[in-house]
Amino acid sequence: LHLPSDTTRLFRPKRVVVATGASEKFLQFENNDLPGVYGAGAVQTLMNQFGIMPGKNVLMIGSGNIGLIVSYQLVQAGVNVKAIVEIADRIGGYEVHADKVKRLGIPVLLKHTVTRALGVESVEGAEICEVDEKFSPIPSTARELVVDTVCIAVGLNPSVELIAQAGGQIRYVAELGGYVPVRDEDMRATAEGFFVAGDVSGIEEATTAMIEGRIAGLSVVRDLKGSTDENKVSRLKKELVGFRNGPISARVREGLQKLGFDVSSGESRTGNLNNPQKYRGKLRPIIECFEAIPCNPCETSCPTGAIVVGGNINDVPVIDYDKCNGCGICMTKCPGLAIFMLQELPDEDSALIGIPYEFIPLPSKGDQVHLLGRQGEMLAEGTVQRVFRSPHKTNSVYVKTPLELADKVRSIRPVLQEDNAFVCRCEELTVSDIEAAIDEGYTDFEELRRKLRISMGPCGGRTCRLNALRILSRKTGKSIEELSFGVLRPPSIPSTLGSIARQKGAEDD
């Protein structure tokens, strides 16, 4: 092993579990060696581990789950994703993840590919074009996008180097990602004493990787101690079959059959099976998850048992609205952000819509927001009615919308002020003045007051205080509730020094 101290140490274990994962597939196009061309994993590492944005304008190549999720994460970090290009005629990832990025207004261009990166010292743009039925570029359709980053998310290769060096048999199975080790259902490889688990044994879901790891661990225990928890092994293998029997895993099943596994598929419930219109006027969840995928947090998080996925984890959820109490927990637990809350208010000709929200700043009650549709299109403006914070998790923002837009509004965007718009009219302070001070390190309202004299004019802060706090919230990522309101200093209305002096004189008399 290579240790953190930059030394090596030799181990002679009785058993080895190889869980080396996978490496990213690369893509051949002109200038793909320019700085600014990244793999999706590198982009995630830059953002999640080091807090660094890879660029300001990104072109994503590939619409699998990784490409879709990383695109969403880039927008969360403040990056502009110009487009997602996909060479196939359909999106490769889950519908819920695709819907999530579409609501942000990111275009997904099917039957397109990247042909070259533009730039000299680094990426300054990218050329994309449509492809024909043989996936060959059509030169007449070429167009250029101004980007500084090209992110490649076109799949993974199992990292089989160690198991191959140990003498394990390796086979090429395209459906499992490429070269994979031959192994049995206990995750035992053909190399003596070696087991495999996770993406190294074939590219699948993270959940199946964890299950395989547990099976491999219990198999090692059996080898070393002569026995293991066979009931647990059987239960894990059954779970694995359940995860793989949906339509999403059809390709994986084909690959496993090539390795000699007897795998079967099952019927999965799909489509929109709920009838929320019957409960018009009740605050209730609207689930827009119509594809058979292995996912059930909505079911496991529901405190009343109103949401049921059932024995087949690939089935779409069904809601018993009579049991539902409108708590909205399911909306915050859905990893695909495919659940929304709805309550019609016919007397007001409006509706209350609950939106899952994972961006900063978090809007506050009373804020005006843009109401967006499923393709990120602007529909109207609305007012925030309620906000429920879930630190490090999905927040809930409830907005009031026109009644006719109740089934169309699926996202929001804060109404941002122009940089030259006045915040404090008394002292003639603009948005850019306040943002510049915050960037200098003045991140408290009292600090801003001392720096800029904000709220020290005749209005006493009535006009500017809340607006300044909203800018502070947006820039710092803290909610307005977490920020200091500042000190309310006398006089509460404009007064002259003469009036104060005369009052003082009257008291002395």
Secondary structure by P-SEA (a helix, b strand, c coil): ccccccbbbbbbccbbbbcbbbbbbbbbcccccccccccaaaaaaaccccccccccbbbbccccaaaaaaaaaaaaacccccbbbbccccccccaaaaaaaaaacbbbbcccccccccccccccbbbbbbbcccccccccccccccccbbbbcccccccaaaaaaaccbbbbbcccccbbbbbccccccccccbbbbccccccccaaaaaaaaaaaaaaaaaaaccccaaaaaaaaaaaaaaaaccccaaaaaaaaaaaccbbbbbbbbbccccccccccccbbbbbcccccccccccccccccccccccccccccccccccccccccccccccccccbbbbbbcccccbbbbbbbccccccccccbbbbbbcccccccbbbbbcbbbbbcccbbbbbbbccccccccccccccccccccccccccccccaaaaaaaaaaccccaaaaaaacccccccccccccaaaaaaaaaaaaccccccccccccccccccccaaaaaaaaaaaac
